[in-house]
Amino acid sequence: MSAKFHLLLFFSVCLVFAVPVPGQDNREELKKKIDGIIATAYKEASVKFPCRLRTFGKAKMGRWQDVENCVNPAHDLVNWDGHADALKKIREEERISHEDLTAIVEAALTARAILYDSVFRVNEKDALMALMPLPNSLLKFLPENSLANLAVFGKNGDLFGSFIGAYPFDRSGGLTILSEYRRMNFQYTDLRGNAQAPTDVFILDSYGVPWRDARSQPGFRLPSNRLLNWR
C-alpha cells in the first residue's frame, strides 16, 4: 500500500475517535444544570456553618444539642419547593426519566456533601481528645460510607468497637425507607467482632467517634426526598 493510503487511513481513524458520542455533550450539560441547583441548596444550608460544638465530661463528648441545633435548621434553610420545581422543569424540558434524574441528583448530593470540619467548630484545646456524638439528627444527614471503621466510644470513654454505618427504623422497631416517623440508628462492630446497634430510641450523646478522625470526612449530605417527591 502507498504512503498516501496509510496517511489517509490514519486521518480517518483520528476523525472517528474525535467525533463525540451522540448525546454525550447534552448529558454533561444536563449534569451541570442539576449540579448548579444542588450547589445552591448546599449554599443555603451552610449559611450558618460552622456551628460551635461544645464538649462535656472526662471523655470530651460533644453536646447532642449543639448538633441538633445546627443540622436541623440548616436543612430548613433550603428552598426545597423552588429547587424541586426547577428539577421538575428540567425533566420536562430534557425528557429524561425520573429514574435518570434521580441518579444524577443523588450523585450530585453525595459529591457536594460538606466535611464535618466545615459543619462544626471544636475548641482547638479539645480537638485532639473530643468525641463527635452520634445522635439521630446527625445520622440522618450522614453520607454513605462516612465514618466507616472509626472507633466508637461511650460518653464515659469506654471503647465499644468500630463504626459500620447508619440505617433508618420506625418507632415500632421495623425497618422503613422513608417515613415522617423515621429515625436513624447505627451499627458498630463490637470488640468480639459482632455487629451491634444501640437500643436507645434517642441516641443523643451516648456514643461518639473521635473528632480528629471524623473532621476530614463528609458529614452533611442533604436528602433527596423533598427534591424528587413528585412524578
N, C-alpha and C positions, 0 to 999 in steps of 0.2 A: 504494500500500500504506500501511496505517496505521502510525503511530509505534509502536503496541503490537506490531505484527507484526515490525517491524525490531528492536525490543528483544528479543523472544523469539528471533529468529534469531541475534542477537548472543550471547546467553547459551548457545544450543545449540551454536554453534561453539566457544565457550570450553570447554564441558564436554567436547566431543570431544577437544580438544587437551590437556585436563587429565588425561584418563584414561591411566594408564601402559600401556605396551606389555606384553601378557601375557608373563610370564616375565622381564621386564627386571629387576624387583626381586630375583627369585631368582638371576639371573645375577650381579648385583652382590654379593649376599650370598655366593655361591659364591666369587667372586674374593677377597673379604675373608678368607674362611676359609683359602683357599690361600695368600694373601699372608701371613697370620699364621704359617703353617708355614715359609714361606721366610724371613720376618723372624727367626724363632727360629734357623734354620740359620745365618744370617749372624751372629747374635749369638754363637753358639757358636764359629764360625770365627774371629771377630775378638777373642777374649778377650785375646790377647797382642799385638794391634796397638796402636800402630805398632812395627815392628821396626827396629832400627838398621841402616842401610845405609852401610857404610864405603866409602871410595874409595881408590884407589891410582894411582900414576903421574902423569905430567905432565898427562894428559887427564882426571884425576879420574874414572876409570871405577869404577862401583860394583862391589863384590865379588859374584860369582855365588853364592858360598857363603852369603852373607847372605840373598840372595833365596830360595835353595832351602831354607834352614833356617827360613824364615819362612812361605812359602806352602804347602809340602807338609804340615808339621804342622798348619797352620790347617785344611786340608782334612780331616785325620784327626780333628779335634776335633768334627766334626759327627756328630750321632746319625742317621746315614743310614738305618739299619733302622727306627728309630722314626718318622722322617718319611715314609719310603716306605709304612709300614703305615697311617699317618694319611691319606695321599693315596689309597691303595687303598680305605680305608673311605669316604672322601668320594665316590669314583667309584661305589662300590656303592650308597650311600645316595641320591645325586643322580641316578644312572642316566645319566651322561654318557659319551660315547665316550672311548676312550683318546686319540684324536687331539685332541679338545677340551680334555681335561685337560692334555695335553702343551703345547698352545698357551698355556694360562693360566699354567702353571708356568714355561715358558720366558720369557714376558713379565715375570713377577714376578722371576725370577732376574736378568734384564737390568736392570730398573728399580732393583733394590737393589744392583747392583754397587758395590763400595767404591772410592772415589777413591784414587789412589796416595798422595796426601798423608796419608791415614789408614792406609795399609798400611805405608809406610816413613818413617823419620825420618832425614834427611840433615843433617849438621853445617851450621849456617847459614853458616859462613865458606866452605863449599864449595858451597853450594846453587846459586849463580849459574852456576858452571862445571861442576858434576858431571854425569856421564852415567849414566843408569839402564841397566844391562846388559839384554840380551835373551836370557837362557838359556832352554832348553826349559821349565824349570819355571815361568818367568814367562809364557811364551807360551800354555801350556795353560789358563791362567785368564784370558787376555786377552779382554775383551768385543769383539764385532764392531764394527768401525769405530774402535775406540780407537787412538790414536797415529797415525792416518792422516795422511800428509803431513809428519810430523815428520822433521827431519834425522837421518840415520843416520851415526854416526861409528865409526871403528875405535878400538881401545884406545890407539893411538898419536896419536889426534887427527885422523886423516885423514877427510875427508868422503867418504862413499860414495854418498850420494843421499838419497832420501826414502822413508819407510816406506809400504808398501802395506797389508799385512795378514799374518796368520798362517794356516797351514794344517797339517793332520796328514799324516804319512807313516809308512810302516812301515820296518823295518830293511833290507829288500831294495831300498827306493827307490820302491816303488809306493805310490800313494795309497790310503788307507783311511779309514773314517769312525770306527769305534770298535774298538780292539784293545788287549789288555794290552801289546802291543809297540809301541803308538803313541808317536811322538814328534812334537814340533811344530817347524816351521821357519817362516820368514817370507820375504816378498818385499819388495824395495825397487826403486825406480826409480833407475837409476844416472845419472851426470852427463851421459850421452848420451841419456837418455830411454828406455833399455831396461830391461825387467823382469829382475831378477836375484834369486838366492837363495843364501845361504851353502851351501857344500858340506860343512861340518863336520857330523858326526853329533851331536856335543856342541858346541853353540854357545858355552856358558859366557859368558865376558866379552869375546869378540872384537868384539862390536858393541854399541852403545848409542845412546840418544836423550837429548837434553838434559833433565835433571831439571826445570829451570824450566818447560819446556813440558809435560812429562808429568804433573807432580804434580797438576794440576787435572782430569785425565781419569779416567774409570772404569778401574780397573785389576785388580780381583779379582772375578771372576764365578764363582760356584760352578757346577759342571757338573750336568746333569740326569740323567745316566745311572744313578746309584745311587738316584735318587728314583723313577724310572719303569722299572726293569728287571724289570717284571712285566707280565702281560697278564690 
